[in-house]
C-alpha cells in the first residue's frame, strides 16, 4: 500500500528558506515546494510558521480544508513515461558549476549609449549556476535514475494539467480522492486527514 510521505513535498536546497523543511501552522504540519502542498495533523519537531514572512501562508492553505466534491482518481489517466535525462545524459551523475555567462550572479548587464540594463541570465535561468554531466553526485534533475520528465510533459486530470512527477506521488495511494478546480487551476486532494493541492502547469 502506497502512502503519502511528507518528505516528497519539500525541497531541501530551495533558495526560499520557508520551503526547505516542513513547518507547523494552525495545528497542522505542512510541506510545500511552491507548486505542490500537503497538510498533515501536527506531528514531529518542526518549526512554527514564521508570521513575519511576506508569504500569506494561511490564505494559501485555507482552500485545502474546504469540503470540495472529492472523487476517486480516474482509472484512465494517461501518465507519460520519463525520457533520458538531458542534464546527465542518462548517466545519473552530474555536478554544479558556476554559470559562465553571468559568473554566478543570475543576471547579466546590458549597456548601450543611453542606459544600463539588468536581465535574468538565460543560460542558468537566473539560478547563478549550471548543472553538467559527470562527477560522483546523483543528478538533481533525475535523482540519479538517469530518466526524467520533459518540461512539456503533463497529465490531464479532468481538465487540470498536472506535473507527472507530482501525480505519481498520488496515483497509487489507497483511499485518495481529488477535486479538479479548473477555474483556479488547482488539483485538490485528500486522504483521510491529509489534505493538499497541486498547482496546474501552464502549457
C-alpha positions, 0 to 999 in steps of 0.5 A: 500500500502506497502512502503519502510521505511528507518528505516528497513535498519539500525541497531541501536546497530551495533558495526560499528558506520557508520551503526547505523543511516542513513547518507547523501552522494552525495545528497542522504540519505542512510541506510545500515546494511552491507548486505542490502542498500537503497538510498533515495533523501536527506531528514531529519537531518542526518549526512554527510558521514564521508570521513575519514572512511576506508569504500569506501562508494561511490564505494559501492553505485555507482552500485545502480544508474546504469540503470540495466534491472529492472523487476517486482518481480516474482509472484512465489517466494517461501518465507519460513515461520519463525520457533520458535525462538531458542534464546527465545524459542518462548517466545519473551523475552530474555536478554544479558549476558556476554559470559562465555567462553571468559568473554566478550572479543570475543576471547579466548587464546590458549597456548601450549609449543611453542606459544600463540594463539588468536581465535574468541570465538565460543560460542558468535561468537566473539560478547563478549556476549550471548543472553538467554531466559527470562527477560522483553526485546523483543528478538533481534533475533525475535523482540519479535514475538517469530518466526524467520528465520533459518540461512539456510533459503533463497529465490531464486530470479532468481538465487540470494539467498536472506535473507527472512527477507530482501525480505519481506521488498520488496515483497509487495511494489507497483511499485518495480522492481529488477535486479538479478546480479548473477555474483556479487551476488547482488539483485538490486532494485528500486522504483521510486527514491529509489534505493538499493541492497541486498547482496546474502547469501552464502549457 
